[in-house]
């Protein structure tokens, strides 16, 4: 199989958007430095009792909405003497930027985005809850009946650029024997995906659910690729600030406990819970259940623990690192794909071990498995 180095070339024909992205990343990093300078003393941080985490609409993240609305987060937070607010934001990229800038203690995001925004921006982050991997929840849709993956050649593909959709597109092009030089990328916010696709000039879209399901159901469209073809690669997380987590383990315990309480309800097919999540995601019940079917949810702590400890995970993240470096997403000082270090259970690391900024920690999953939360 060809490496991503052969598939993903830096984009040279869109300097305006690329400059905008890099400028936004610079502003986020600058904000991070300012926030760090103004942080309270360690003793004050140790006594922190109120926390804020954010999420955006996605099939696999709807449990956070339910847990907040039904008082499950509040119950677990109270158990540990803290308060946690779970906030829904409308723009996925902006939610990650706000987390990186220190406005939230945690944020729901995919593994690639955790690497290229907070980690590459110098914010040490921990993947506290590994919720699922996309098993068909991300895909590429073309207008026209019976289109195939090879029909991407020469197309303008709309997507949230430099996100997991971009990574998925690169993997799809690899399988089709194409490169990014043979298409044109057009950035669009995830909140605008459906509206953009309705425009006559838009012919191709790479996106995730629930938008993917909505576009796939339109007449005269073809889903030419989805994440079933790259299982275990696009991973959905609740990421928290490592420094905050280390000083406040109650946050990790409460979030982990609340998450798996809701997941147990979903596994038991609690219809009230599932109907609530479907409605809040803007989907019908049947559509939401179809989305869950293409989401490889880890319904128990044991399943999530097994995944985090899987020796294949470092290999997946190395692919992500290579993609990120090839697209200039690890920062201007990155000399290679190993610039950012990533830590895994049992002392395993990839990238620069002296610059660990992303951690897959099994501490809280193990507590949940052992019934010690």
N, C-alpha and C positions, 0 to 999 in steps of 0.2 A: 504494500500500500504506500502511495506517495505521501511524503511528509507535508505538513502544512506550510513548510518553508517553500515548497515548490508551488503551492496553490495560492497562497495569500501574498500578494504584492502590495506595497504601500500605494495608496491612491494618489495619483498625481494630477487628476483632471478636476479636482474639486477643492482648490485652495481656500475658497471662502468658507465652506463648512468646516474643513479641517482646522483652519485658523480659529474659527469660532469654538470648536471643541477644545482645542488646546488652551485657548484663552480662558474658557470656563473652568478647565481643570486647574489652571494657574490660580484663578481667583478662589477656587475651593481650597487649594493648598495654602494660599495666603491667609484665608480665613481660619484654617486649622491652626496655623502658627500663632495667629492673634489670640484665638480661643485658648490655646495651650499657655500662652504667656499670662493670660488673665485667670487661669484656673486657680481655685482656692488651694490652701495648703493641704498636705496629705491628710492631716487630722480631720479637716473639714470634709474631705472627700470620703474618708472612712465612715463618717456618720451620715452619709447621704441616705435619705429615706424615700424620696420620690423619684420615679424614673419614667421615661417616655420612650416608646418604641413606635415605629410606623410600618405601614404595609400599603400595598396597592392591589387593585382587583386582579386576581388570578385564581384559577380553580383550586390550586393547591394551597393558597393562602387564606381562603375563606374561613378556615377554623379560627383564625385570629379575630375576625369580625364576630363570630358567634361567641367566642370565649369572652370578649369584651362586653358584648351586649347582654349576655345572660349572667354576668357576674362571676364567671368562672375565674377569670384573671384576678378580680378583686378578692375572691375567696382565697386563692393561693398566695396572693400578696399579703393579705392579712395574717395568714398563717406564719409568715416570716417577718411580720412587723414592718412592712414597707407598703408603698402605694405604687401602682403601675398604670399608666395611661396608654392605651393602644389606639393610635390615630391612623385613620385612612387618609392617604393623599391621592390625588388624581393623576399625577404624572410620575411614572416609574423612575425615570432618570433623575428627576428633581428630588425624589425621596432619598435616593442614594447620595446626592450632592448635599442635602441637608444633614443627613447622618454624618457624612464625612466632615462637614463643617462644625460638628459638635452640637447640633440642635436636637438630636435624638441620641439616646443611649443604645438603641438597636434598630435594625431595619431589615425587612424581608427583601432578599435579593438573590440572584443566581450566582453560582460560583465564579463565572467569568467576571461579572460586574464587581464582585467583592475583591477580585484581584486588581482590576484596572482602575478602580476609583479610590476606595479607602486605602487599600494596601499599597498601591503604587503611589498614592498621595502621602504616604508616611503614617497613616493611622493604623495602629496595630489592632486587628480585629479577629474575633473568634466566631467560628461557625458553631453556635450553641446548639441549635436544633437543625438537623438535616432532615427535611420533611419528605422529600421525594426526588425522583429524577423524572425528567420528561420522557414519556414513552409514546409520543404522538401528539403531545400538547403544543409543540412548536412545528410550524410547517411553512411551506411556500405555495402560494396560490397564483395561478395564471388565469387571465380571462381567455375564454375559448374552450370548446369541448375537446376532449381527448388530447389535451396538450401533454407533453412529456418534459422531463427534466432538461433534455438537450435544447428545448425551445427557449431556455433562458438566454441563450447566446444572442447578443445584440440588444437585449432588453434593458430598460431602466427599472431597477428593482427598488421599491420603496420599503423602508425598514427603519427601526430604531438603530441607527448606525453605531458601530462599536459595542453593541450589546450582544446577548446570547443569540439573537436573530442573525446578527452579522457572522458570528462563529458558525452557526448552523448553515448559513448560506455558503460559507467557505467549504464546509465539509460536503455539502451537496454538489458544489462545483467540482470538487475533487473527484466525486463518484461519476460525474458526467464527463470528465476529461476536459473541463473548462477552467479558466482562471478569471480573477476579478478584472483583468484587463479587457475581457471580452464582454463585460456588462458595464452598466453605469449605476452607481448607488445614489439614491435620493433619500435623505433623512426625513423622518416623520415622527412626531410624538406618538406614543402608544395610545394616547387619548384620542388621536385623530385618524387612527388606522382605517376604521370603517368608512368614515366620511371621505377620506382621500381615495379609497378604492372605488367609490362611486363616481369619481371624476372620469370622464371619457378618455383622458390622456394617460391614466394610470392603468398599466397592463399586468403588473406583477407586484406581489406583496409578500414579504417574509414577516411572520408575526407569531403570536402565541394565543392561547385560549384566554378568555372566551371569544376574542376577535376572530381567531382562526376558524372556529366552528361557524360563526356567522357568515364569514366570507365564503367558506366551503359550501355552504348551503344555498348560495345564490345560483340562479340558473346560468348556464353557459360559462361555468368556471371549472377549473381542474386543479386539484391538489397534487402537485408533482413530486413533493418530498415532505417527509415529516421525521420527527426525532426518533421514531421507532427504528430507523436505520442507523442511529448512533446511540444506542441505549447506554445508560450509566454516565453520560457525558454532561448533559445540561442538568445541573443539580440545584434544587431550590432550598434556601437556607433562611434561618433567622440569625442574622449576624449582630453581635454586640461588641461594644468597645472593650478590648481586652483589659485595659487598665481599670475600667469601671467594674468589670466582672471580677477581677482578682481582688479588688477591695470590698466588693459587695456580693459575695457568693449567694446571698439570699435572692438576688435578681435571677441568677441562673437556675436556682431551684424552683422558684415560683413560675417562671416562664416555661420551663421544661414540664413541670407538673400540670399546668393548665393546658398546654398543648396536647399532651397524651391523654388527658381526660376527655377532650373533645374527639381525639382520634379514636378512642375506644367506642364512643357513641357512633361515630361514622362506620366503624367496623361492624358494629351491631345493627347497622342499617336503621338507625333512629331517624324515622321519616320527618319528624318535626324539625330536627336539626338540619337535615339535608335540604328540606324545603326552604328553610330560612336562608341557607347559604346560596341556594339556587336563585332565590328572589333577589338577594343583595348583590349577586354577581351580574344581575341583569339577564339571566338565562331562565328558560323554562326548566321544570324539574327534569324532564327527559334529557334535555340538552346538557344540563349540569352533570347528570349521571354519566352521560357519554364522555364528557370531559374528564371526569374522575377515572373512567375506564382507561383513558390514555395517559393517566398520571400514576406512576408507580409509587404510590404512597407507602410510607413506612408506618403502618398502623400501630406497631408496638415498639417500645424502647429497644427490645432485643433485635428487631429488624434493622433499626437505625444504627445500632451499635455494630452489628455485623458489617453493614455497608461502610461505616467510617473506618473500620479496621481492615477492610479489604485491601490487599496489596496492589490492586489495580487502580485505586484512587490516586496515588501519586503519579501514575502514568497519564491519567486523564488530565490532571492539573499541569503536567509538563506540556501537554498539547496546548492547553489554554495559555500557558506562559509563552510558548513559541508563537502562537497566533497574535498575542498581545504585543510582543516585541516586533514582529513583522509589520504590524500596523502602527508602530510608534506609540503604543498606549502605556508603556511602562515608564514613560518620562524621558526627557532629553538627555539625562545622564546615564541611562541604561545602555551598557555596552553589549549585552547579550540577553538571551531569554532567562538567564538565571539571576537577574538583578534583584528580584524580590524573593525572599525566602518563604517557604510554606512548610508548616509543621503538621505532623500527623501523630496518631497514637504510637506508643512504643518507641519514641525517640527518632522516628523516621523523619527526614526532611528532604525537600527538593529546593533548588535555587540556592541563594546565598545564605548559609547558616548564620552569618553575622548580621543579617538584615531580615529577620523573621517578622513578617507583617500580616500573615494570614495563618490561622490555626484551626485545625479540625480537632477539637478537644472531645474526648469521650468521658470526661469526669462526671458530668451530670447525667449522661445517658446510662452510665454504669450505676449511679445512685438509683435511677428509675428502675433499671432491670432488677436491682437487688431489693427493691421496695423500701428504699431509705429516704425518699423525698418527703 
